[in-house]
């Protein structure tokens, strides 16, 4: 499993949080669509089907832990 770039993951998490706040303040179709897009991207990058699982894996990645796949295999980092 490839490990996503932590900088990209951090940007996506920040965008996700900002969109959640914006949606709570005033829900618009544009905000809802952007939130859906960011959620989907996070899920794909983290190899999950649930945004909650994606956020948990993203947090673990940013905390320096190596995410594992469902079979318990550690991902190999390609970053130098």
MODELLER restraints for C-alpha pairs under 7 A, 6 or more apart:
rsr = mdl.restraints
at = mdl.atoms
rsr.add(forms.Gaussian(group=physical.xy_distance, feature=features.Distance(at['CA:1:A'], at['CA:75:A']), mean=4.73, stdev=0.5))
rsr.add(forms.Gaussian(group=physical.xy_distance, feature=features.Distance(at['CA:1:A'], at['CA:76:A']), mean=6.44, stdev=0.5))
rsr.add(forms.Gaussian(group=physical.xy_distance, feature=features.Distance(at['CA:2:A'], at['CA:75:A']), mean=6.05, stdev=0.5))
rsr.add(forms.Gaussian(group=physical.xy_distance, feature=features.Distance(at['CA:2:A'], at['CA:76:A']), mean=6.24, stdev=0.5))
rsr.add(forms.Gaussian(group=physical.xy_distance, feature=features.Distance(at['CA:2:A'], at['CA:77:A']), mean=6.42, stdev=0.5))
rsr.add(forms.Gaussian(group=physical.xy_distance, feature=features.Distance(at['CA:3:A'], at['CA:75:A']), mean=6.26, stdev=0.5))
rsr.add(forms.Gaussian(group=physical.xy_distance, feature=features.Distance(at['CA:3:A'], at['CA:76:A']), mean=6.67, stdev=0.5))
rsr.add(forms.Gaussian(group=physical.xy_distance, feature=features.Distance(at['CA:3:A'], at['CA:77:A']), mean=5.38, stdev=0.5))
rsr.add(forms.Gaussian(group=physical.xy_distance, feature=features.Distance(at['CA:4:A'], at['CA:45:A']), mean=6.42, stdev=0.5))
rsr.add(forms.Gaussian(group=physical.xy_distance, feature=features.Distance(at['CA:6:A'], at['CA:61:A']), mean=7.00, stdev=0.5))
rsr.add(forms.Gaussian(group=physical.xy_distance, feature=features.Distance(at['CA:6:A'], at['CA:62:A']), mean=6.14, stdev=0.5))
rsr.add(forms.Gaussian(group=physical.xy_distance, feature=features.Distance(at['CA:9:A'], at['CA:58:A']), mean=6.59, stdev=0.5))
rsr.add(forms.Gaussian(group=physical.xy_distance, feature=features.Distance(at['CA:12:A'], at['CA:38:A']), mean=6.65, stdev=0.5))
rsr.add(forms.Gaussian(group=physical.xy_distance, feature=features.Distance(at['CA:12:A'], at['CA:42:A']), mean=6.87, stdev=0.5))
rsr.add(forms.Gaussian(group=physical.xy_distance, feature=features.Distance(at['CA:16:A'], at['CA:35:A']), mean=6.36, stdev=0.5))
rsr.add(forms.Gaussian(group=physical.xy_distance, feature=features.Distance(at['CA:16:A'], at['CA:38:A']), mean=6.16, stdev=0.5))
rsr.add(forms.Gaussian(group=physical.xy_distance, feature=features.Distance(at['CA:16:A'], at['CA:39:A']), mean=6.98, stdev=0.5))
rsr.add(forms.Gaussian(group=physical.xy_distance, feature=features.Distance(at['CA:19:A'], at['CA:31:A']), mean=6.46, stdev=0.5))
rsr.add(forms.Gaussian(group=physical.xy_distance, feature=features.Distance(at['CA:19:A'], at['CA:35:A']), mean=5.85, stdev=0.5))
rsr.add(forms.Gaussian(group=physical.xy_distance, feature=features.Distance(at['CA:23:A'], at['CA:31:A']), mean=6.18, stdev=0.5))
rsr.add(forms.Gaussian(group=physical.xy_distance, feature=features.Distance(at['CA:23:A'], at['CA:32:A']), mean=6.91, stdev=0.5))
rsr.add(forms.Gaussian(group=physical.xy_distance, feature=features.Distance(at['CA:39:A'], at['CA:51:A']), mean=5.98, stdev=0.5))
rsr.add(forms.Gaussian(group=physical.xy_distance, feature=features.Distance(at['CA:42:A'], at['CA:54:A']), mean=6.04, stdev=0.5))
rsr.add(forms.Gaussian(group=physical.xy_distance, feature=features.Distance(at['CA:43:A'], at['CA:49:A']), mean=5.72, stdev=0.5))
rsr.add(forms.Gaussian(group=physical.xy_distance, feature=features.Distance(at['CA:43:A'], at['CA:50:A']), mean=6.46, stdev=0.5))
rsr.add(forms.Gaussian(group=physical.xy_distance, feature=features.Distance(at['CA:43:A'], at['CA:51:A']), mean=5.92, stdev=0.5))
rsr.add(forms.Gaussian(group=physical.xy_distance, feature=features.Distance(at['CA:43:A'], at['CA:54:A']), mean=5.15, stdev=0.5))
rsr.add(forms.Gaussian(group=physical.xy_distance, feature=features.Distance(at['CA:46:A'], at['CA:54:A']), mean=5.47, stdev=0.5))
rsr.add(forms.Gaussian(group=physical.xy_distance, feature=features.Distance(at['CA:46:A'], at['CA:57:A']), mean=6.44, stdev=0.5))
rsr.add(forms.Gaussian(group=physical.xy_distance, feature=features.Distance(at['CA:46:A'], at['CA:58:A']), mean=6.73, stdev=0.5))
rsr.add(forms.Gaussian(group=physical.xy_distance, feature=features.Distance(at['CA:48:A'], at['CA:54:A']), mean=5.72, stdev=0.5))
rsr.add(forms.Gaussian(group=physical.xy_distance, feature=features.Distance(at['CA:57:A'], at['CA:67:A']), mean=6.17, stdev=0.5))
rsr.add(forms.Gaussian(group=physical.xy_distance, feature=features.Distance(at['CA:60:A'], at['CA:67:A']), mean=6.65, stdev=0.5))
rsr.add(forms.Gaussian(group=physical.xy_distance, feature=features.Distance(at['CA:61:A'], at['CA:67:A']), mean=6.21, stdev=0.5))
rsr.add(forms.Gaussian(group=physical.xy_distance, feature=features.Distance(at['CA:66:A'], at['CA:74:A']), mean=6.50, stdev=0.5))
rsr.add(forms.Gaussian(group=physical.xy_distance, feature=features.Distance(at['CA:66:A'], at['CA:75:A']), mean=6.68, stdev=0.5))
rsr.add(forms.Gaussian(group=physical.xy_distance, feature=features.Distance(at['CA:67:A'], at['CA:74:A']), mean=6.37, stdev=0.5))
rsr.add(forms.Gaussian(group=physical.xy_distance, feature=features.Distance(at['CA:67:A'], at['CA:75:A']), mean=6.43, stdev=0.5))
rsr.add(forms.Gaussian(group=physical.xy_distance, feature=features.Distance(at['CA:68:A'], at['CA:74:A']), mean=4.64, stdev=0.5))
rsr.add(forms.Gaussian(group=physical.xy_distance, feature=features.Distance(at['CA:68:A'], at['CA:75:A']), mean=6.10, stdev=0.5))
